């Protein structure tokens, strides 16, 4: 039971981790642009934060689905 609680906590924190990672990526890109002397913001069709948040949400959803499937298999067997 404790493993399930920790697993669900980790699955839902993936979005938080991906948001922090996206913020670090944005800061690195900004610093690299400033070193080159470029002040223009890059144009992305989807911002890196949004992309990382979406992938984190998909990973969290996959974790919940796998948890539910494991729970169902545990009770079927």
N, C-alpha and C positions, 0 to 999 in steps of 0.2 A: 504494500500500500504506500509506503514511504517513497519507494522508487517511482511509482506512478505520479505522486505529487511532485517530486523533483523533476520528472520528465516533462510533465505538463508546464511547470514553471519555466523550464528551459525552452520548451517549444514556443511559449508566448513571449519570451524575452528575446527571441531571434529578431523580432522586428526592432526592438530597442537597440540591439547590437548592430543591426544593419544601418539604422539611422545614425548612430555614432560613427560608424565606418564611413558613411557617405559624407558626413560633416568633415572628417579628417581628409578625405579625398578632395573635397571642395577647397579646403585650406591649402593643401599641397599644390593644387592647380593654380590657385590664386597667387601663392608665393612664387611659383615658377614663372607665371606671367609677369609679375612685378620685376623679377630678376632680368627678364628679357627686355623690360621697358614697355611692355604692352599693357595698356590700361583698358582695352576693350574686353567686355565679358564674352566668353564663348557662347555660341548659340547651339543649344541641344534641343532636338524635337521633344525629348522627355528628359527632365532634369535627373542628374545622378541620384539625388535624394529620393525622388519618386521611384526610380528604377530599383534602388536598393530596398525601399519600403515595400514595393510590390513583391520582390523576390523573397523578402523576409516574411511577408504575409502568406505567400504560397508555401514556404517551408513550414510555417506554423500550422497551416491548414493540413499539410501532408502529415505532420506529426500527430495531429488530432485524429486524422483518418487511420493512420497506422496504429495508434493507441486503441481506437475503437475496434479495429479489425483484430488486434491481439486479444482484446477483452472478449470479443465474440468467439474467437477460436478457443480461448481458455475455457469458456463455459460450454462449448459444443463437445469438447473432447472428454 
